[in-house]
Amino acid sequence: MKLEFFLNKVILLKKKILLVVLFLLFIIILYGYICNNYSNDGILNNVKKGKRYKITQVQEIPIELFIKPEWIPLNSDEEIKGKVLLELYESTIVLNVTKSNKLFFEFKIKQNMNYNGGQFIYSAILHEDNNATVTSPMLILTNKNKKKIDVSYGIGNSNFAFDIKPENYKDIEEGFYVDYKYVYLHNYVKKF
């Protein structure tokens, strides 16, 4: 009798463990599905791959930004993180500034994707066949007096960055303009 009671308890415990494992597995699968289909990154990845979304139009748009003097840590090692510079077409351009032996300015383009479709900016031309056309960026920096500032720069996954050497700090004391060419506006729509 005691053995039968003990075996029933073990079987009941195994059933409870199995139910908990199945429930956790269901939650993990549901989380993955939601992330892959409804999150910003999931929707952007589906648009880039041509899965469930169609790109209906691509147009080059120029971006001009003004970097205010208070965002330039010339006399300190202060870092600027997450400064929102511009919001347009369901996208946000955010600035991060760090300083070591030179000033490093990083601009991130964050998309705010809509499940049914919309518009966003990206630093490459996206095609529905999972390909992208990347052109060399054209980045022109000028100070308030329209004097061109020499920089070295790079482009990444919807980001761009440059650094300014100490010998050019005098040119940016009052702020400066960043003209960035080869940013593309994409229209996208959910396929039904």
VENTALIN-V768721 format. One line per field, one symbol per residue. phi: phi as a letter, one per 40 degrees, with the letter a starting at -180 (. if undefined). psi: psi as a letter, one per 40 degrees, with the letter a starting at -180 (. if undefined). burial: # if it has 24 or more other ideal C-beta (glycine too) atoms within 12 Angstrom, else .. A space follows every 10 residues. Layout:
phi: ???
psi: ???
burial: ???
This chain:
phi: .ccccccccc cccccccccc cccccccccc ccccccbbcd cccccccccg cgbbccabac bcbbbbccdc cbccbabcbb bgccbabaff bbbbbbbbbb cacbbbbbcb cbcbdchiba bacaccbccg bbbbbccbbb bbcccgccbc abaabbcgba aabbcdcbdc cbdcgabbbb cgbbcbbbac cb
psi: dddddddddd dddddddddd dddddddddd dddddedeid ddddddddee heihhdihhh hihhihhide ehgdeieiih hfhhdhhiff ihhihhhihb eihhhhhhhh igihdeiaii iieihhiefe iihhihihhh hiadeehhhh ihiiiagfii iiihideedd eedeiiihhh ifhhhhhiih i.
burial: .......... .......... .......... .........# .###.###.. .####..#.. #.#.###... ####.....# ..#.##.### #######.#. ..######## ###...#### ####.#.... ......#.## ###.....#. #.#.#..### ####...#.. ##...##### .#######.. ..
